[in-house]
C-alpha cells in the first residue's frame, strides 16, 4: 500500500493479523480522522477485509449490489477508513493502465502460490505455473524468492494505481472538486457531472416510476450477431466506429414533458408500443428478446416498444405496422448532450490517461442514465434475533453469514415498508435515473450500425459479424484502401471463423483467437476452425477463477466448455457459411 507517498508491504505472518496491521499503518500515517483508501477491484480485497473485521465485530457499513462491492467503511480506533474501488471509476486492467504510465506489470506464477509455498526459495517455478506473458526475463539459474517476488509484484500494482488515479482525480477536481465524494462508479460520476455542469436544456434527471416501466421496455443493448463465414475466395475486413455513443449523443433528443398517448401515430417524437410484422428481411431491424432472454432480430409478427426513429427505419425498409398500442410522446427534440460531448472529446484529444477518461465519461453517461432502480436494501446486523425476525417476516433475496455478522438483501415491498421506514429508508415515486435517454441513444447506435451494414451489402461486401460498434465483412476485392461511403476499413484478415457472440478466431500474420473467458494461446486457429465446422465441444482446463460464495472468496481452477453447435441468435445454413433470421411464429401478448 501507499499512504501519503509512503510505501508499505505486509506479508503473511501466522503470528499477526496482516489486515489489522495494515489498518494501524494507515491510521499512523494519516492525520485526518476520515481516511479514503482506493483499491483496484475491491471485490477481491474487500472480501478478505470483510472476513477479518466481522470476526472482531468491528462496526462497518458496506455498499454492494449482487455481491459487487462499491465501498466498505470501517470505524476503527476512533477513525473512519473508507475503502473505495478505483476499478469502478476507471474500469481498465492494471496491465492496460501500466502501459499508459510506461510501467510494466509483469507476470506472476499464480498457480504456484499456496500456504505450502508462501516462503519458498529455490529454482524458478516451472512455466506451467505462470500466467501467459513475456517470460524473457526469467532466469532458470536465478534463485526465486516467492515472498520477495510477491511484494515487488503487488507494490508495482499499487504504484500503477496511484499514478493513474492521481491524474484522473486531477481532471475530476477541475470539473467539480467535491463530486468524487458522492460517486462510486464511472456511471454515477458522469451522470452527476452532466446534471451539475452541462444540462443547459434542463432535461429531467428522473421520471415517474410508472413511466419508467413503460419506457424501459424499449431499452435494448447493442447488436451482436453472426451473418456468415467466409468462402475460400474471400478475405475479411474490419471496421470499428470511433466513439459510436459519442457520435449518437451529438444528435437531437426529446425535450419537454413526456405524456402517455393512445393516438394511432408512431411518427411522433417518443416511444411507441406497436404490433408489427417483419417478413423476408435478411437483416431485421427491430430488436426483441428470445425465450432465453437473448437479444435477437427476428422476422414474423411481434409486439414491442421502440424509439420512434427505429420504427421509421423499420417502415422505410418494408416493415408492416399492424397497430399502435400505446405511446409516450414529447413536445420537441433538440441537442442536449453536445456541450458535454464537446468538452470530453477535447479532453480525449490530449491523449494518454486524458483519452481514457474522456471516452469513459461519454460512454458512462449513456450507461449511467439507463441504470435500473435498486429494488433491494442491504442491511447489516450482529444480532441473531434481528436476523431471524427479518428472515421470517420479509422477502429476503439473499443472506450472508460471515463470522456471526449477518448481511441481508431485502426486497423493498409492502412487507418491508414499515421496517425500512424505521431505518429512515425513504421510498420515492420517481426513478433515480432517466432511462429514456439511454434507450434513445442505444436505438440511434443500432440505426447507425444497420446503415453501415447495409452499405457493406450494397458495395461488394458481405457482412459476417457485428458487435455494437464494429463490423467484420467478407470481400473478394483485395483493396484495403477502399471505403464504403464514410466507412474506412482499418484491419485485414486472410481467414476468420465466427462461431458465437464474442467467440471468433481471426488469422492475420499470426493467429488471433477471441473467446470470452479463454486466454489467447490456449487454442490454435486451425483447431478452432475444425471444432466449429464439425460441431465439436472443446474444453479448456485449469482456467483460473475466483468463486464468490456467501461473501467469501475461493481460488479455483475451472474446466470451461464451448459447444460449437449451440448458436441460437440466427440459423446457420450452407454449411455454416451463411445464417438466416429466426422466424417468430407465435404472436406475443
C-alpha positions in Angstrom: 0.0 0.0 0.0 1.0 3.7 -0.4 -0.2 6.2 2.2 0.9 9.8 1.7 3.6 8.5 -0.7 5.0 6.2 2.0 5.2 2.6 0.6 4.5 -0.4 2.8 4.4 -4.1 2.1 2.9 -6.5 4.6 3.4 -10.2 4.1 1.7 -13.2 5.7 2.7 -14.0 9.3 0.8 -16.6 11.2 1.5 -14.8 14.5 -0.2 -11.5 13.4 -3.3 -10.3 11.6 -1.9 -8.5 8.5 -5.3 -6.8 7.8 -5.2 -5.1 11.2 -1.6 -4.3 10.8 -2.4 -2.6 7.6 -5.2 -0.6 9.4 -2.7 0.5 12.1 -0.2 1.7 9.4 -3.0 3.6 7.6 -4.0 5.4 10.8 -0.4 6.0 11.9 0.5 7.7 8.6 -2.8 9.7 8.2 -3.5 12.9 10.1 -7.2 13.0 9.2 -10.0 11.2 11.2 -11.6 10.3 7.9 -9.4 8.3 5.5 -10.1 7.2 2.0 -8.2 4.3 0.5 -8.5 3.2 -3.1 -8.3 -0.5 -4.1 -8.2 -1.5 -7.7 -11.0 -4.1 -7.8 -12.3 -4.2 -4.2 -14.4 -7.2 -5.0 -11.3 -9.3 -4.2 -9.6 -7.5 -1.4 -12.9 -6.3 0.1 -14.0 -9.9 0.8 -10.8 -10.5 2.7 -11.2 -7.3 4.7 -14.9 -8.1 5.4 -14.0 -11.6 6.6 -11.5 -10.2 9.2 -13.4 -7.3 10.6 -16.5 -9.4 11.0 -14.6 -11.8 13.3 -13.8 -8.9 15.7 -17.3 -7.4 15.5 -15.9 -4.1 14.2 -18.6 -1.7 13.2 -18.8 -1.1 9.4 -21.0 -0.2 6.6 -20.9 -1.6 3.1 -22.4 -0.8 -0.3 -22.8 -3.8 -2.6 -25.1 -4.9 -5.4 -25.3 -8.5 -6.5 -22.1 -9.3 -4.5 -20.4 -6.4 -6.3 -18.7 -4.2 -3.7 -18.6 -0.4 -4.1 -17.2 0.6 -0.7 -16.5 -0.7 2.8 -16.5 1.9 5.6 -14.8 0.8 8.8 -14.9 2.5 12.2 -11.6 1.6 13.8 -9.7 3.2 16.7 -11.9 6.3 16.6 -11.2 6.9 13.0 -13.1 6.1 9.8 -11.4 4.2 7.0 -13.3 4.0 3.7 -12.1 1.6 1.1 -13.3 2.6 -2.3 -12.9 0.8 -5.6 -10.8 2.6 -8.2 -11.7 0.0 -10.8 -15.3 1.1 -10.8 -14.2 4.6 -11.6 -11.5 3.5 -14.1 -12.7 0.1 -15.3 -9.5 -0.9 -17.0 -7.0 -3.6 -16.0 -3.7 -2.7 -14.4 -1.9 -4.2 -17.3 -3.5 -1.6 -19.7 -3.1 1.3 -17.2 0.6 0.3 -16.7 1.3 0.7 -20.4 0.0 4.2 -20.3 2.4 5.1 -17.5 5.2 3.1 -19.0 5.1 0.7 -16.0 5.3 -3.0 -17.0 3.0 -5.0 -14.8 5.0 -8.2 -15.4 3.9 -11.8 -14.9 3.4 -13.9 -11.8 3.1 -17.6 -11.0 -0.4 -17.5 -9.5 -0.8 -21.3 -9.8 2.3 -21.9 -7.7 1.1 -20.0 -4.7 -0.3 -21.9 -1.7 0.1 -22.0 2.0 2.9 -24.6 1.5 4.9 -22.3 -0.9 4.5 -18.9 0.8 8.1 -18.9 1.9 9.6 -20.8 -1.0 13.1 -20.0 -2.0 14.7 -22.1 -4.8 14.6 -22.7 -8.5 12.2 -20.7 -10.7 8.8 -22.4 -10.8 8.0 -24.3 -14.0 6.4 -22.3 -16.8 3.1 -24.1 -16.3 2.6 -22.1 -13.1 2.8 -18.7 -14.7 0.2 -16.6 -16.3 0.8 -16.1 -20.0 3.1 -13.2 -20.9 6.7 -12.3 -21.6 9.0 -14.8 -19.9 12.2 -13.4 -21.5 13.4 -12.0 -18.2 13.0 -15.3 -16.3 16.3 -17.0 -15.5 16.3 -20.7 -14.5 19.6 -20.3 -12.9 18.5 -17.4 -10.7 17.1 -18.1 -7.2 13.3 -17.4 -6.9 12.1 -16.0 -3.6 8.3 -16.1 -3.6 7.9 -13.6 -0.7 10.2 -11.1 -2.3 8.7 -11.5 -5.8 5.1 -11.2 -4.4 5.9 -8.0 -2.6 7.6 -6.5 -5.7 4.7 -7.6 -7.9 2.0 -6.2 -5.6 3.8 -2.9 -4.9 4.0 -2.4 -8.7 0.2 -2.8 -8.9 -0.2 -0.2 -6.2 2.2 2.2 -7.9 0.3 1.9 -11.2 -3.0 2.5 -9.5 -1.6 5.5 -7.6 -0.1 7.2 -10.7 -3.2 6.9 -12.9 -5.7 7.6 -10.1 -3.9 10.8 -9.1 -4.0 12.1 -12.7 -7.7 11.1 -13.2 -8.6 12.7 -9.9 -6.9 15.9 -11.0 -9.2 16.1 -14.1 -12.2 15.3 -11.9 -11.3 18.1 -9.5 -11.2 20.6 -12.3 -14.7 19.6 -13.2 -16.0 19.6 -9.6 -13.7 19.2 -6.6 -16.4 17.7 -4.4 -18.2 15.4 -6.7 -16.0 12.4 -6.2 -17.1 12.1 -2.6 -20.6 11.3 -3.8 -19.7 9.0 -6.7 -18.5 5.4 -6.5 -18.5 4.4 -10.2 -17.8 5.9 -13.6 -21.6 5.9 -14.3 -22.6 7.9 -11.3 -19.6 10.3 -11.8 -20.5 11.1 -15.5 -24.2 11.3 -14.6 -23.7 13.8 -11.8 -21.3 15.8 -13.8 -23.7 16.2 -16.6 -26.6 17.4 -14.4 -24.3 19.8 -12.4 -22.5 21.4 -15.3 -23.9 20.6 -18.7 -27.7 20.2 -18.5 -28.4 23.5 -20.2 -31.7 22.2 -21.7 -32.9 21.2 -18.3 -33.8 17.6 -19.2 -35.4 15.6 -16.4 -33.0 13.7 -14.1 -35.6 11.2 -13.2 -39.1 10.3 -14.3 -42.2 8.8 -12.7 -41.8 5.1 -11.9 -44.9 4.2 -13.9 -43.4 6.0 -17.0 -40.1 4.3 -16.4 -41.7 0.9 -16.6 -43.2 1.6 -20.0 -40.0 3.3 -21.5 -37.7 0.6 -20.1 -39.4 -1.9 -22.4 -37.7 0.0 -25.3 -34.2 -0.2 -23.8 -32.2 -2.9 -25.7 -28.4 -3.3 -25.9 -26.1 -3.4 -28.8 -26.5 -5.7 -31.8 -24.2 -8.7 -31.8 -24.8 -11.3 -34.5 -23.2 -13.8 -36.9 -24.3 -13.4 -40.5 -21.9 -15.9 -42.0 -18.4 -17.1 -42.6 -16.0 -16.6 -45.5 -15.7 -18.7 -48.6 -12.3 -19.8 -49.9 -12.0 -16.9 -52.4 -12.8 -14.2 -49.8 -10.9 -12.2 -47.2 -12.1 -10.2 -44.2 -12.0 -6.5 -43.5 -12.8 -5.0 -40.1 -14.2 -1.6 -39.1 -14.7 -0.2 -35.6 -16.7 3.1 -35.2 -14.7 5.6 -33.3 -16.8 6.8 -30.4 -20.1 5.3 -31.5 -22.1 6.5 -28.5 -20.5 9.9 -28.5 -21.5 10.3 -32.2 -25.1 9.4 -31.4 -25.2 11.7 -28.4 -24.4 14.7 -30.7 -27.7 14.2 -32.4 -31.1 15.6 -31.3 -33.1 14.1 -28.5 -36.5 14.6 -26.9 -37.1 17.5 -24.6 -40.1 18.8 -22.6 -42.6 16.9 -20.6 -43.5 13.4 -21.9 -47.1 12.2 -21.8 -48.9 8.9 -22.4 -50.9 8.9 -25.7 -53.2 6.4 -27.4 -53.2 8.1 -30.8 -52.6 5.8 -33.8 -49.4 7.6 -34.7 -45.9 6.1 -34.5 -44.1 9.1 -36.1 -44.3 11.4 -33.2 -41.1 12.0 -31.1 -41.1 9.4 -28.3 -41.6 5.7 -27.6 -44.3 3.6 -29.1 -45.6 0.2 -28.3 -46.6 -1.4 -31.6 -47.7 -4.7 -33.1 -45.6 -5.3 -36.2 -44.6 -7.8 -38.9 -41.2 -8.3 -40.4 -41.1 -10.6 -43.4 -38.4 -11.9 -45.7 -35.9 -9.5 -44.3 -32.3 -10.8 -44.2 -31.3 -8.2 -41.6 -34.4 -7.5 -39.5 -34.3 -4.0 -37.8 -36.4 -4.2 -34.6 -34.9 -6.0 -31.6 -36.7 -8.4 -29.3 -35.8 -10.9 -26.5 -35.8 -14.6 -27.2 -37.2 -17.1 -24.7 -33.8 -17.4 -23.1 -33.6 -13.6 -22.7 -31.0 -13.1 -25.5 -31.3 -10.0 -27.8 -32.3 -11.2 -31.3 -33.5 -9.6 -34.5 -36.3 -11.8 -35.9 -38.9 -12.0 -38.7 -42.6 -12.7 -38.0 -45.3 -11.0 -36.0 -44.4 -9.5 -32.7 -45.2 -6.7 -30.1 -42.5 -4.4 -28.8 -41.8 -0.8 -27.6 -39.3 1.3 -29.6 -37.8 4.7 -30.1 -39.7 6.4 -33.0 -36.6 6.7 -35.3 -36.1 2.9 -35.2 -39.7 2.4 -36.2 -39.3 4.9 -39.1 -36.3 2.9 -40.3 -38.3 -0.3 -40.0 -41.2 1.1 -42.0 -38.9 2.6 -44.6 -37.3 -0.9 -45.2 -40.6 -2.6 -45.8 -41.8 -3.5 -42.3 -45.5 -3.5 -41.6 -47.0 -1.8 -38.5 -50.3 -3.6 -37.6 -51.3 -1.2 -34.8 -50.1 1.3 -32.3 -51.0 0.1 -28.8 -49.7 2.9 -26.6 -47.2 5.8 -26.9 -45.1 8.1 -24.7 -44.6 11.3 -26.7 -42.6 14.5 -26.2 -43.1 18.1 -27.3 -39.9 18.6 -29.3 -36.4 17.5 -29.9 -33.1 19.3 -29.8 -29.4 18.8 -29.0 -28.9 18.2 -25.3 -25.6 16.5 -24.9 -23.4 18.5 -27.3 -21.6 20.6 -24.7 -20.8 17.6 -22.6 -19.5 15.6 -25.7 -17.5 18.6 -26.9 -15.8 19.0 -23.6 -14.8 15.4 -23.1 -13.8 15.0 -26.8 -11.4 17.9 -26.2 -10.1 16.1 -23.1 -9.7 12.9 -25.2 -7.5 14.7 -27.8 -4.8 15.3 -25.1 -4.1 11.5 -25.3 -2.9 9.1 -22.6 -5.0 9.0 -19.5 -6.9 12.1 -20.7 -8.1 10.0 -23.7 -9.2 7.2 -21.3 -11.1 9.5 -19.0 -12.8 11.4 -21.8 -14.0 8.3 -23.5 -15.0 6.8 -20.2 -17.2 9.8 -19.3 -19.0 9.8 -22.6 -19.8 6.1 -22.6 -20.6 6.1 -18.9 -23.2 8.8 -19.2 -25.1 6.7 -21.7 -24.9 3.6 -19.4 -25.4 5.6 -16.2 -28.7 7.0 -17.4 -30.0 3.5 -18.0 -29.3 2.1 -14.6 -32.3 0.3 -13.1 -33.5 1.4 -9.6 -32.3 -0.9 -6.9 -35.4 -2.6 -5.5 -33.4 -4.2 -2.6 -31.8 -2.9 0.5 -28.7 -4.3 2.1 -28.9 -4.5 5.9 -26.2 -5.5 8.3 -26.8 -6.7 11.8 -24.8 -8.5 14.5 -28.0 -9.7 16.2 -29.1 -13.2 15.5 -32.5 -12.3 16.9 -32.9 -9.4 14.4 -31.6 -11.6 11.6 -34.2 -14.3 12.4 -37.0 -11.6 12.5 -36.1 -10.1 9.1 -35.7 -13.6 7.6 -39.1 -14.7 8.8 -41.2 -11.6 8.2 -39.8 -10.1 4.9 -38.8 -11.2 1.5 -35.0 -11.8 1.8 -33.5 -12.3 -1.6 -30.0 -13.2 -0.3 -28.5 -13.6 3.1 -24.9 -14.0 4.2 -23.4 -15.0 7.5 -19.8 -14.1 7.9 -18.3 -14.9 11.3 -21.7 -14.2 13.1 -22.1 -11.0 11.1 -25.4 -11.1 9.1 -25.9 -9.3 5.8 -29.3 -9.4 4.2 -30.6 -8.3 0.8 -34.2 -7.3 1.5 -36.8 -6.7 -1.2 -38.5 -3.3 -0.9 -42.2 -4.1 -0.8 -45.2 -3.9 1.5 -43.7 -6.5 3.9 -40.6 -4.5 4.5 -42.2 -1.0 4.2 -42.6 -0.4 8.0 -39.2 -1.8 8.9 -37.4 0.3 6.2 -39.3 3.4 7.3 -37.9 2.9 10.8 -34.4 2.8 9.3 -35.1 6.1 7.5 -35.1 4.5 4.1 -37.4 6.6 2.1 -39.4 5.4 -1.0 -39.8 7.8 -3.9 -42.4 7.9 -6.6 -39.8 8.7 -9.1 -36.9 6.7 -10.6 -33.3 7.5 -9.8 -32.3 7.8 -13.5 -34.0 8.7 -16.8 -33.8 5.6 -18.9 -35.5 7.4 -21.9 -32.1 8.9 -23.0 -30.2 5.6 -22.7 -32.9 3.9 -24.7 -32.8 6.6 -27.5 -29.0 6.6 -27.6 -28.9 2.8 -27.9 -31.6 2.9 -30.7 -29.6 5.5 -32.6 -26.5 3.3 -32.3 -28.3 0.3 -33.7 -29.6 2.5 -36.6 -26.1 3.7 -37.4 -24.8 0.1 -37.3 -27.6 -1.1 -39.6 -26.9 1.7 -42.1 -23.2 0.7 -42.2 -24.0 -3.0 -42.6 -26.5 -2.1 -45.5 -23.7 0.0 -47.0 -21.4 -3.1 -47.0 -24.0 -5.3 -48.6 -24.7 -2.7 -51.3 -21.0 -2.2 -52.1 -19.4 -5.6 -53.0 -19.3 -6.8 -49.4 -21.0 -9.5 -47.3 -21.5 -8.8 -43.5 -20.1 -11.7 -41.4 -20.4 -10.4 -37.9 -21.3 -7.3 -35.9 -20.9 -6.3 -32.3 -22.5 -3.0 -31.2 -20.0 -0.7 -33.0 -17.9 -2.9 -35.2 -18.3 -4.9 -38.4 -16.4 -7.8 -40.0 -17.2 -8.3 -43.7 -16.1 -10.6 -46.5 -14.8 -9.3 -49.8 -13.4 -10.7 -53.0 -11.9 -7.4 -53.8 -8.4 -7.2 -52.3 -8.2 -3.4 -51.9 -7.8 -2.5 -48.3 -7.9 1.2 -49.1 -11.4 1.1 -50.4 -14.2 2.9 -48.5 -17.9 2.1 -48.4 -19.5 5.5 -48.0 -18.0 7.0 -44.9 -16.7 3.7 -43.7 -12.9 3.1 -43.8 -11.6 -0.4 -43.1 -8.8 -0.5 -40.5 -7.8 -4.2 -40.3 -7.4 -7.1 -42.8 -7.6 -10.8 -42.2 -6.9 -13.7 -44.6 -9.1 -16.1 -42.7 -11.7 -15.9 -40.0 -14.2 -18.1 -38.1 -17.3 -16.7 -36.4 -18.8 -19.2 -34.0 -20.8 -17.3 -31.5 -21.3 -13.9 -29.7 -17.8 -12.7 -28.9 -16.5 -16.1 -29.9 -14.4 -16.0 -33.0 -11.0 -16.7 -34.5 -9.0 -14.4 -36.8 -6.0 -15.2 -38.9 -3.6 -12.4 -39.9 0.1 -12.8 -39.9 -0.3 -14.6 -36.7 -3.4 -16.4 -35.3 -5.7 -14.3 -33.2 -8.3 -16.0 -31.0 -11.0 -14.2 -29.1 -13.2 -16.3 -26.8 -14.8 -14.8 -23.8 -13.1 -16.1 -20.7 -10.4 -18.0 -22.6 -6.9 -16.7 -22.9 -5.3 -16.2 -26.3 -2.9 -19.1 -27.0 -4.9 -21.9 -25.4 -6.1 -23.0 -28.9 -4.7 -22.6 -32.4 -6.6 -21.1 -35.3 -6.9 -24.4 -37.3 -8.1 -26.2 -34.2 -10.8 -23.6 -33.6 -11.9 -23.9 -37.2 -12.1 -27.7 -37.1 -14.1 -27.7 -33.9 -16.5 -25.2 -35.3 -17.3 -26.7 -38.7 -17.5 -30.2 -37.2 -19.6 -29.0 -34.2 -17.4 -30.5 -31.6 -17.2 -29.4 -28.0 -13.9 -28.0 -26.8 -12.7 -28.0 -23.2 -10.2 -25.7 -21.6 -8.7 -27.0 -18.4 -7.2 -25.1 -15.5 -8.8 -21.7 -16.2 -8.0 -19.6 -13.1 -11.1 -18.1 -11.5 -12.3 -16.9 -8.1 -15.5 -18.2 -6.6 -17.5 -15.8 -4.5 -19.8 -17.7 -2.2 -21.6 -16.0 0.7 -19.2 -13.1 0.5 -16.2 -15.3 0.9 -13.7 -15.9 -1.8 -12.1 -19.1 -3.0 -9.4 -19.6 -5.7 -10.5 -22.3 -8.1 -9.4 -23.8 -11.4 -12.3 -24.4 -13.8 -12.8 -26.6 -16.9 -14.6 -24.4 -19.4 -16.5 -25.9 -22.2 -17.7 -24.4 -25.5 -20.2 -26.3 -27.6 -19.9 -25.1 -31.2 -23.4 -26.3 -32.1 -25.3 -24.0 -29.7 -25.5 -20.6 -31.6 -29.2 -19.6 -31.3 -29.5 -15.9 -32.4 -29.7 -16.8 -36.1 -29.8 -20.1 -38.0 -26.7 -21.4 -39.8 -27.2 -22.6 -43.4 -25.0 -23.5 -46.4 -22.5 -25.5 -44.3 -22.2 -22.6 -41.8 -21.2 -20.1 -44.5 -24.4 -18.1 -44.0 -27.2 -17.5 -41.5 -30.8 -16.5 -41.7 -33.0 -14.8 -39.1 -35.2 -16.7 -36.6 -38.9 -16.5 -37.5 -41.4 -15.8 -34.8 -44.5 -17.9 -35.4 -46.3 -17.1 -32.2 -47.6 -13.6 -31.6 -46.7 -12.2 -28.2 -49.4 -11.0 -25.9 
